[in-house]
Amino acid sequence: MNQTVEFRNRPKIIGSYSIVGPKEGAGPFGSYFDYVMKNDLFGEKTYELAERKMFEQAVTGAIESAGLTASQINLMLAGDLLNQIISSSFTARDFSLPYLGIFGACSTMAETLAVGAMMVNGGHFGNILCATGSHFSTAERQFRFPLELGNQRVPTSQWTVTAAGASVLSLEGKGPEITMATFGKVVDFGIVDVNNMGAAMAPAAAETIFTHFNETGRKPTDYDLIVTGDLGKLGAEILVDLLEDKGIKLGPNYSDCGHSYFTREQDTMCGGSGCGASASVLNGYIIKKLKKRELKRVLFVPTGALMSTTASQQGESIPGISHAIVIEAGGK
Amino acid sequence: MNQTVEFRNRPKIIGSYSIVGPKEGAGPFGSYFDYVMKNDLFGEKTYELAERKMFEQAVTGAIESAGLTASQINLMLAGDLLNQIISSSFTARDFSLPYLGIFGACSTMAETLAVGAMMVNGGHFGNILCATGSHFSTAERQFRFPLELGNQRVPTSQWTVTAAGASVLSLEGKGPEITMATFGKVVDFGIVDVNNMGAAMAPAAAETIFTHFNETGRKPTDYDLIVTGDLGKLGAEILVDLLEDKGIKLGPNYSDCGHSYFTREQDTMCGGSGCGASASVLNGYIIKKLKKRELKRVLFVPTGALMSTTASQQGESIPGISHAIVIEAGGK
């Protein structure tokens, strides 16, 4: 196996927490999230400060749910969408934790868990915290348009969710187990439209999922859930097609966090997006289902669009990346 | 040891490459760099494209110097200063390598090597490529002012170097060995001046170096070189003072890549800075000295200023981070 790593010591997710904005809390996963904010400013003066406060609450919540205190965390792995990943870095500062900054755009939850699982598996660190999040209002104004402009949303657009999620990994304690990770390549099919992220990221997801099945000899039916991060309605359809062309039928156990994040009435066009989408669904919904053993083995495959305003203004296309991790109910 | 990890299998740096701009090539390390560009645009239309081309040459050079081809690299760990680390991500795309994006500002060379060493040490991947770089003209316009304004430079300012460096890690082959890493915390002493990076980063370097000596029981004389990344003249002085206050005398074996990067006549005020400073000195100068056994054991401690224009505009101070790795001549 070239891109896939197996974790013999089965690192456990011993703590997890999800926090979302009001619109997100009103969606189909609403009852699974640990905390729903009353408004997007969360008592702060700017949306960036609100994003950070949300991030900090996710970190606190995950540590508490693991029955630990911040001083028992050996390392924090985190990233986010803001330039210089400030939500992550300032949170690490405020908790005074040893810290590695990660950038994988919306694939960050898988990237931090994959690297963290490797470090815990190797016995290098006891408890590792993995976190990410996104905020609609900070992401839109950084990557697209100031919200005040009131730009019309196109049919392929997605709604960057206001949400954060965090997990604590350890070899000690109880929880779902991370048993494998497949590290993805950067794939670029030449999409240049920042309002069509699903199409930009689907080829990367296809590449990583294909590699995962190819290297492990597994097939889609070996998982009771295969879930991408934020491909949205259109991106998920493209992924299914791309994999069918390679001879893989994802089947009914496939779904996408972004596509399922909002109801049709919530009017988000192709669905949710952002680091927070897969992070909150993982830490809110999937981990709870694994703990109840209503899910046994999940392939979690968040995707990231590596877009940048500078690169776009200079005529570049938007490459995508995707990492996959296998999470099992374990125990019993 | 809490923040320090020891690598029992001693991952080796089997390939390395450094490339710099003309001003950098005219400095004291000039003869050690593998390639000196004739001009900062490097035949490209924009400075961002020049940065990427330089990055790609560093990657190609490191892989060739390891006697490998790109298809034999199992994973690329990289980061840079540009928003969404586009130099790294687009390079990973162009080489079609499995990729983990890292963000540690100017501490990136140590962050990638520390994480890479852990992965190689654990036997998870065979050959890992670590890379970073920076470009004067892209960094200045992103973080400070458009160069066209011709702003006056203040006495505490540093010159972001145009340089990139890359290393290949493996358990097989020959080369200097990475034997330890100390992962740092985010430290913030309240500096708000983007033209005083040395003062912003020195406390993080002090914290990481103190932790390293404290956890390992070593002392400065156990190293024949202790080298920070880009504290510059002022930052290096602050570091020496901060550590003296904690009872540690760094002594004559201490130096800073940024401080030593240019001659006084090159008029860079406090010296060089940027991810490329420590990356090019490591891959150009230090590794060559280790191979010749003119250096035996080096403590390499790049520092990063986690600044962001958004955070600065909202009144935030600039936190710093620093990671340390121990590199030994090994062999014989």
Boltz contact constraints between the chains, C-beta under 6 A:
constraints:
  - contact:
      token1: [A, 3]
      token2: [B, 98]
      max_distance: 6.0
  - contact:
      token1: [A, 5]
      token2: [B, 124]
      max_distance: 6.0
  - contact:
      token1: [A, 46]
      token2: [B, 314]
      max_distance: 6.0
  - contact:
      token1: [A, 83]
      token2: [B, 83]
      max_distance: 6.0
  - contact:
      token1: [A, 83]
      token2: [B, 308]
      max_distance: 6.0
  - contact:
      token1: [A, 84]
      token2: [B, 308]
      max_distance: 6.0
  - contact:
      token1: [A, 85]
      token2: [B, 103]
      max_distance: 6.0
  - contact:
      token1: [A, 86]
      token2: [B, 308]
      max_distance: 6.0
  - contact:
      token1: [A, 86]
      token2: [B, 311]
      max_distance: 6.0
  - contact:
      token1: [A, 89]
      token2: [B, 186]
      max_distance: 6.0
  - contact:
      token1: [A, 89]
      token2: [B, 306]
      max_distance: 6.0
  - contact:
      token1: [A, 92]
      token2: [B, 186]
      max_distance: 6.0
  - contact:
      token1: [A, 93]
      token2: [B, 186]
      max_distance: 6.0
  - contact:
      token1: [A, 93]
      token2: [B, 188]
      max_distance: 6.0
  - contact:
      token1: [A, 93]
      token2: [B, 319]
      max_distance: 6.0
  - contact:
      token1: [A, 96]
      token2: [B, 185]
      max_distance: 6.0
  - contact:
      token1: [A, 98]
      token2: [B, 3]
      max_distance: 6.0
  - contact:
      token1: [A, 98]
      token2: [B, 183]
      max_distance: 6.0
  - contact:
      token1: [A, 98]
      token2: [B, 185]
      max_distance: 6.0
  - contact:
      token1: [A, 99]
      token2: [B, 186]
      max_distance: 6.0
  - contact:
      token1: [A, 101]
      token2: [B, 103]
      max_distance: 6.0
  - contact:
      token1: [A, 101]
      token2: [B, 104]
      max_distance: 6.0
  - contact:
      token1: [A, 103]
      token2: [B, 85]
      max_distance: 6.0
  - contact:
      token1: [A, 103]
      token2: [B, 101]
      max_distance: 6.0
  - contact:
      token1: [A, 103]
      token2: [B, 103]
      max_distance: 6.0
  - contact:
      token1: [A, 104]
      token2: [B, 101]
      max_distance: 6.0
  - contact:
      token1: [A, 118]
      token2: [B, 124]
      max_distance: 6.0
  - contact:
      token1: [A, 122]
      token2: [B, 122]
      max_distance: 6.0
  - contact:
      token1: [A, 124]
      token2: [B, 5]
      max_distance: 6.0
  - contact:
      token1: [A, 124]
      token2: [B, 118]
      max_distance: 6.0
  - contact:
      token1: [A, 183]
      token2: [B, 98]
      max_distance: 6.0
  - contact:
      token1: [A, 185]
      token2: [B, 96]
      max_distance: 6.0
  - contact:
      token1: [A, 185]
      token2: [B, 98]
      max_distance: 6.0
  - contact:
      token1: [A, 186]
      token2: [B, 89]
      max_distance: 6.0
  - contact:
      token1: [A, 186]
      token2: [B, 92]
      max_distance: 6.0
  - contact:
      token1: [A, 186]
      token2: [B, 93]
      max_distance: 6.0
  - contact:
      token1: [A, 186]
      token2: [B, 99]
      max_distance: 6.0
  - contact:
      token1: [A, 188]
      token2: [B, 93]
      max_distance: 6.0
  - contact:
      token1: [A, 306]
      token2: [B, 89]
      max_distance: 6.0
  - contact:
      token1: [A, 308]
      token2: [B, 83]
      max_distance: 6.0
  - contact:
      token1: [A, 308]
      token2: [B, 84]
      max_distance: 6.0
  - contact:
      token1: [A, 308]
      token2: [B, 86]
      max_distance: 6.0
  - contact:
      token1: [A, 311]
      token2: [B, 86]
      max_distance: 6.0
  - contact:
      token1: [A, 314]
      token2: [B, 46]
      max_distance: 6.0
  - contact:
      token1: [A, 319]
      token2: [B, 93]
      max_distance: 6.0
